[in-house]
Amino acid sequence: MKMLYLVPLFLAGLFVVHVLKMLRFYLVLLEQKIELKKFTFLYLKTTFLNLLIPFKLGEIYRIYCVIKLTDCTQVGILSVVLDRFFDTFILLLFLLPYDLLVLRGLTWITGTLLIFLLLVMLAYRMFEPTYLYLNEYLIRSSRSKRGIWILSFMEMLREWYDYTKDLIKGRQYLIIFCSALGWIGEAGLLFMISGYYQIGFGVEESAAYIQSIFSAEKSLIFTAYNRISMYILFALILLFLCIRLLRRKKQ
């Protein structure tokens, strides 16, 4: 029975890490004023599915759940994209120096994450001046059906842009802070797992863990951490469902 004294510390750390990740996503959706109980259940079931399905494909289900909860397609899609954006930003602060200084080149995972980050930033920065120019030009110069369709499309994009601004206005640094603390806490948990299996855990193992999230090759540490997280999340989901069932019976 090795290192059992670390079990309570590990469980407490796991709780804190998931609270930080949940808080990060809650900050993105803060203006939607979602009931905390409903949001917590949304986080538990979507995070569980994300751990169950590889390559972060569970985010598609998260989009569906947010759309269903808020009754707004823009919020559903943009909230998840922004949550991934801020999480990717923190990941790249670690992965980019490691790839460039240690590996002497970008891995495909780091490159893909970097492209995603740059595309989102570019789209956000270039939209407003582009919108203002095209809107003025088309109003002055085009009265065709195609021009009217482009204007309508641009207005739809403007709505999405405004939603994006509203989702993160004044909260972006808090979101980044929560994401950074979450990853630091997760690194501590991975260190405990590596101690249990008596294997080293350093910069190389940290990079391998992050790459395991987005690839089919799973490290031992990733598999162990994933399995523990899934068991606990599944237990909490069952607890939520049991409480809901008991309340319905009392009504």
Secondary structure, 3 states (H helix, E strand, C coil): CCCHHHHHHHHHHHHHHHHHHHHHHHHHCHHHCCCHHHHHHHHHHHHHHHHHCHHHCHHHHHHHHHHHHHCCHHHHHHHHHHHHHHHHHHHHHHHHHHHHHHHCCCCHHHHHHHHHHHHHHHHHHHHHHHHHHHHHHHHHHCCCHHHHHHHHHHHHHHHHHHHHHHHHCCCHHHHHHHHHHHHHHHHHHHHHHHHHCCCCCCHHHHHHHHHHHCCCCCCHHHHHHHHHHHHHHHHHHHHHHHHHHHHHHHC
